[in-house]
Amino acid sequence: MPRNGDRRRCCDRISVVALLSFAFLAPGCTGGGGIGAPTAASAPPPAPTSSSSSYLPSSISSFFSGSSANSPQPVAGAQTPDVSCPYLDIRQGASTLTIGPSGDNAAMGLKYQGTFVRAARECSVVAGQMVMRVGVEGRIVLGPAGGPGQVNVPLRLAVVDEKPASSQVIVTRFILVPVTVQSSDDNPVFTHIEEGLSFPLPPAGELARYIVYIGFDPVTAEAQDKQKERPKPRPRGKPAQSN
């Protein structure tokens, strides 16, 4: 029989999870497509904001505050004035990370939920290559079944050329971001800044179609875990030599 204090903490977690889930149910942040199967994108939504910058080191915090996700941004080293840094957007269907069982009791069995707080980017042109620096900040919230421990956040970045009739992935990276949950009341912030995300600089007219998508990618993380768990084949012994 749960005590009153335990029941209160459980209800608090459910309300926080529900609030964060509702906050990301907006155009451009939900939908059917996964990050590996891009669809035509609308105008990038306003960059989310947060008061959690006090958790960040000053150098990282200044990067996020000084580089917005979806405003026009000059490119260092560009030879022509019409070269701009691609926008950032949250990939449809990849805005929320849930860790725990699925099914009828998924809500009460939820261990952790991850959401994005904000993102930023910087661009430069080096030897005909667009070189991007992309930063992502998010938060892990404990669910009713969660507790202290280590969470590996599966993060996917993908530069996509959103052509009128189709989409083409230009470059993509998968990153596991380790996050430590220190206590049952801890909802830690995580950050990752990816350096050197580069691709050949296209003509300005084509570059205007490029979008950098961010999203959670638990499918790739699960596939990697299964690959690690797969037993290695035992070496075959040498055949016996006859006299």
Backbone hydrogen bonds, N-H to C=O, Kabsch-Sander energy under -0.5 kcal/mol:
donor,donor_aa,acceptor,acceptor_aa,energy
7,R,3,R,-2.6
8,R,4,N,-2.3
9,R,5,G,-2.2
10,C,6,D,-2.3
11,C,7,R,-2.2
12,D,8,R,-2.3
13,R,9,R,-2.1
14,I,10,C,-2.0
15,S,11,C,-2.3
16,V,12,D,-2.1
17,V,13,R,-2.6
18,A,14,I,-2.5
19,L,15,S,-2.1
20,L,16,V,-2.4
21,S,17,V,-2.4
22,F,18,A,-2.2
23,A,19,L,-1.9
24,F,20,L,-1.0
24,F,21,S,-0.6
25,L,22,F,-1.4
26,A,24,F,-1.8
29,C,26,A,-2.3
30,T,26,A,-0.6
37,A,34,G,-1.5
54,S,51,S,-0.6
55,Y,52,S,-2.1
56,L,53,S,-1.6
61,S,57,P,-2.8
62,S,58,S,-2.4
63,F,59,S,-1.2
64,F,60,I,-1.9
65,S,61,S,-2.3
66,G,62,S,-1.8
67,S,63,F,-0.6
67,S,64,F,-0.6
75,V,83,V,-0.5
76,A,74,P,-0.5
76,A,123,C,-1.7
78,A,75,V,-1.4
83,V,80,T,-1.2
84,S,82,D,-0.6
85,C,73,Q,-1.7
87,Y,210,Y,-0.7
88,L,69,A,-2.2
89,D,212,V,-2.2
91,R,214,I,-3.1
94,A,91,R,-2.1
97,L,114,G,-2.6
99,I,112,Y,-2.7
100,G,98,T,-0.5
106,A,103,G,-1.5
109,G,105,N,-1.8
110,L,106,A,-0.6
110,L,107,A,-0.7
111,K,99,I,-2.6
112,Y,99,I,-1.7
113,Q,141,V,-2.4
114,G,97,L,-2.9
115,T,139,R,-2.0
116,F,95,S,-0.7
117,V,137,E,-3.0
118,R,137,E,-1.5
120,A,135,G,-2.1
121,R,68,S,-0.5
122,E,133,R,-1.7
124,S,131,V,-1.6
125,V,76,A,-2.8
126,V,124,S,-0.5
126,V,129,Q,-2.7
129,Q,126,V,-1.6
130,M,199,F,-2.9
131,V,124,S,-3.3
131,V,129,Q,-0.7
132,M,130,M,-0.6
132,M,197,L,-2.5
133,R,122,E,-2.6
134,V,132,M,-0.5
134,V,194,E,-1.9
135,G,120,A,-2.8
136,V,192,H,-2.8
137,E,118,R,-2.7
138,G,190,F,-2.6
139,R,115,T,-2.3
140,I,188,P,-2.8
141,V,113,Q,-3.1
143,G,111,K,-3.0
145,A,110,L,-2.5
146,G,110,L,-0.5
146,G,143,G,-1.6
149,G,181,V,-2.1
151,V,179,V,-3.2
153,V,151,V,-0.8
153,V,177,V,-3.0
155,L,153,V,-0.8
155,L,175,I,-3.4
156,R,215,G,-3.1
157,L,173,R,-2.6
158,A,213,Y,-2.1
159,V,171,V,-3.1
160,V,158,A,-0.6
160,V,211,I,-2.9
161,D,168,Q,-3.2
162,E,160,V,-0.9
162,E,209,R,-1.4
163,K,161,D,-1.7
163,K,166,S,-1.0
168,Q,161,D,-1.9
170,I,159,V,-3.2
170,I,168,Q,-0.5
171,V,159,V,-1.1
173,R,157,L,-2.7
175,I,155,L,-3.0
177,V,153,V,-2.7
177,V,175,I,-0.6
179,V,151,V,-2.9
181,V,149,G,-3.3
181,V,179,V,-0.6
182,Q,180,T,-0.7
186,D,183,S,-1.3
190,F,138,G,-2.2
192,H,136,V,-2.2
194,E,134,V,-3.3
194,E,192,H,-0.5
195,E,193,I,-0.6
197,L,132,M,-2.4
198,S,196,G,-1.1
199,F,130,M,-1.5
201,L,128,G,-2.6
206,E,203,P,-0.9
207,L,203,P,-2.6
208,A,204,A,-1.5
209,R,206,E,-1.8
210,Y,207,L,-1.5
211,I,160,V,-2.2
212,V,87,Y,-3.1
213,Y,158,A,-3.2
213,Y,211,I,-0.7
214,I,89,D,-2.2
215,G,156,R,-1.6
216,F,94,A,-2.4
217,D,154,P,-2.0
221,A,217,D,-1.4
222,E,218,P,-2.5
223,A,219,V,-2.1
224,Q,220,T,-2.3
225,D,221,A,-2.0
226,K,222,E,-2.3
227,Q,223,A,-1.9
228,K,224,Q,-1.9
229,E,225,D,-2.0
230,R,226,K,-1.3
